[in-house]
Amino acid sequence: MASKVLFLVFFVSIFYYFDEGQSATEYVSPVLKNNKLPPNWFTYEGKTYYVGTVLKANFYGAWQYCRQQKMQLLSINSREESDRIAKFIVDNGLINDQFWTSGSNFGDGKTWVWLSTGKKISYTNWYPDQPDNYDSSENCIEVKYWEGKGFLWNDEGCLNEVYFICESVPGCK
């Protein structure tokens, strides 16, 4: 009986608070209320990015994680986009970490494509002497901020576990 009374008091108090002129939006987190993105998220030129630093995954796990979030693994299409991502990496103290992109040469072992779009990579920003396909096992592209050199690409073995960057593109599901 006491639990029923407590439930009734709780239920009535909710209606009382909302009835006094308060709206449900007053109880929404300020982050959501102000349309701000949570930490590790940013936008640029219509894309929304998530920089995954909670867990490390191999290329395939990173791909799967992004898809589960209704996003896709990163593709970088211009110097400006690369610079914006680099700024986020530097500003958030992530300069010692590597991140998967959707870049791969799975098809013929030579031609690099963005798997997220299926398009051949036109803009590149390789670290000097990369890609080198070291040990004939580097078929995926990771990005990293290299001290003194900037935000550059490296071919890497797809089974290595590193962080990753997902992106959401308008109109893409």
C-alpha positions as CSV (number, residue, x, y, z in Angstrom):
1,M,0.0,0.0,0.0
2,A,2.8,2.4,0.9
3,S,4.5,1.9,-2.5
4,K,1.2,2.7,-4.3
5,V,0.9,6.0,-2.2
6,L,4.6,6.9,-3.1
7,F,4.0,6.2,-6.7
8,L,0.8,8.4,-6.7
9,V,2.7,11.2,-4.9
10,F,5.5,11.0,-7.5
11,F,3.1,10.9,-10.4
12,V,1.1,13.9,-9.1
13,S,4.2,15.9,-8.4
14,I,5.4,15.5,-12.0
15,F,2.1,17.0,-13.3
16,Y,2.3,19.7,-10.7
17,Y,5.7,20.9,-11.9
18,F,4.7,20.9,-15.5
19,D,1.4,22.5,-14.7
20,E,3.2,25.5,-13.1
21,G,4.4,26.7,-16.5
22,Q,7.5,24.7,-16.9
23,S,8.0,22.8,-20.1
24,A,9.7,19.5,-20.7
25,T,12.5,21.3,-22.5
26,E,13.6,22.9,-19.3
27,Y,14.7,19.4,-18.1
28,V,16.8,18.7,-21.3
29,S,20.5,18.6,-21.0
30,P,22.1,22.0,-21.9
31,V,24.2,20.2,-24.5
32,L,21.1,19.0,-26.3
33,K,19.1,22.1,-25.7
34,N,21.8,24.4,-27.2
35,N,22.3,22.0,-30.2
36,K,25.9,21.5,-29.2
37,L,27.7,18.3,-30.1
38,P,29.0,16.0,-27.3
39,P,32.8,15.7,-26.8
40,N,34.7,14.0,-29.7
41,W,32.1,15.2,-32.2
42,F,32.5,18.1,-34.6
43,T,31.1,19.4,-37.9
44,Y,32.6,20.7,-41.1
45,E,31.1,21.5,-44.5
46,G,27.9,19.5,-43.9
47,K,29.6,16.5,-42.4
48,T,29.4,15.4,-38.8
49,Y,32.5,13.6,-37.4
50,Y,32.9,11.3,-34.5
51,V,36.5,10.7,-33.3
52,G,36.4,7.4,-31.6
53,T,38.8,7.3,-28.6
54,V,36.9,5.0,-26.3
55,L,38.1,1.8,-27.9
56,K,40.6,0.7,-30.4
57,A,39.6,-1.6,-33.2
58,N,41.0,-3.2,-36.3
59,F,39.8,-1.8,-39.6
60,Y,36.9,-4.1,-39.8
61,G,35.7,-3.5,-36.3
62,A,36.0,0.3,-36.8
63,W,33.9,-0.1,-40.0
64,Q,31.3,-2.1,-38.2
65,Y,31.2,0.4,-35.2
66,C,30.6,3.3,-37.6
67,R,27.9,1.5,-39.4
68,Q,26.2,0.6,-36.1
69,Q,26.1,4.4,-35.4
70,K,24.5,5.0,-38.8
71,M,27.8,6.6,-39.9
72,Q,30.6,5.6,-42.2
73,L,34.4,5.4,-41.7
74,L,36.1,8.6,-42.7
75,S,37.0,9.7,-46.2
76,I,39.1,12.8,-46.7
77,N,38.4,14.7,-49.9
78,S,40.4,17.9,-49.6
79,R,43.2,19.7,-48.0
80,E,40.7,21.9,-46.1
81,E,38.9,18.9,-44.7
82,S,42.2,17.3,-43.7
83,D,43.2,20.6,-42.0
84,R,39.9,20.7,-40.0
85,I,40.3,17.2,-38.8
86,A,43.9,17.9,-37.9
87,K,42.9,20.9,-35.9
88,F,40.4,18.8,-33.9
89,I,43.1,16.2,-33.2
90,V,45.6,18.8,-32.1
91,D,43.1,20.9,-30.0
92,N,42.0,17.7,-28.2
93,G,45.5,16.4,-27.4
94,L,45.2,13.4,-29.6
95,I,48.5,13.9,-31.4
96,N,50.0,10.6,-30.3
97,D,47.2,8.5,-31.7
98,Q,46.4,6.9,-35.1
99,F,43.0,6.7,-36.6
100,W,41.4,4.5,-39.3
101,T,39.9,6.0,-42.4
102,S,37.9,4.1,-45.0
103,G,40.8,4.1,-47.4
104,S,42.0,0.8,-48.8
105,N,43.6,-0.9,-51.8
106,F,41.7,-4.2,-51.3
107,G,40.7,-4.4,-55.0
108,D,44.0,-4.8,-56.8
109,G,46.6,-4.0,-54.1
110,K,47.6,-0.8,-55.9
111,T,44.6,1.5,-56.4
112,W,43.5,3.3,-53.2
113,V,39.8,3.9,-52.8
114,W,37.4,5.2,-50.1
115,L,35.4,2.1,-49.3
116,S,32.7,4.4,-47.7
117,T,32.0,6.0,-51.1
118,G,33.5,3.5,-53.5
119,K,35.5,6.3,-55.2
120,K,39.1,6.3,-56.1
121,I,41.1,8.6,-53.9
122,S,42.0,11.8,-55.6
123,Y,43.3,14.0,-52.8
124,T,46.2,12.4,-50.9
125,N,48.4,13.5,-48.0
126,W,50.9,10.6,-47.5
127,Y,53.7,10.6,-45.0
128,P,57.0,10.8,-46.9
129,D,57.8,7.4,-48.6
130,Q,54.3,6.1,-48.1
131,P,52.5,4.0,-49.0
132,D,55.1,1.4,-48.8
133,N,53.1,-1.8,-48.3
134,Y,55.6,-2.9,-45.7
135,D,55.8,-6.7,-45.5
136,S,53.2,-6.9,-48.2
137,S,50.4,-6.5,-45.6
138,E,49.4,-2.9,-45.5
139,N,46.2,-2.4,-47.3
140,C,44.3,0.2,-45.1
141,I,44.9,3.9,-44.5
142,E,45.4,5.4,-41.0
143,V,45.9,9.1,-40.3
144,K,48.1,10.5,-37.6
145,Y,49.5,13.9,-36.5
146,W,53.3,13.7,-37.0
147,E,55.2,16.3,-34.9
148,G,56.9,18.7,-37.2
149,K,55.3,17.2,-40.3
150,G,51.5,17.6,-39.8
151,F,48.5,15.4,-40.2
152,L,49.5,12.7,-42.7
153,W,48.5,9.3,-44.0
154,N,50.2,5.9,-43.7
155,D,49.3,2.5,-45.1
156,E,48.9,0.0,-42.3
157,G,48.0,-3.6,-41.7
158,C,44.2,-3.7,-41.4
159,L,44.3,-6.0,-38.3
160,N,46.2,-3.5,-36.2
161,E,44.0,-2.0,-33.5
162,V,43.9,1.8,-33.5
163,Y,41.2,4.5,-32.9
164,F,39.0,5.6,-35.8
165,I,37.0,8.5,-37.2
166,C,33.4,8.1,-38.3
167,E,31.5,10.6,-40.4
168,S,27.9,11.3,-41.2
169,V,27.1,12.7,-44.6
170,P,23.7,14.3,-45.3
171,G,21.6,12.0,-47.4
172,C,23.7,8.9,-46.6
173,K,22.2,6.1,-44.4
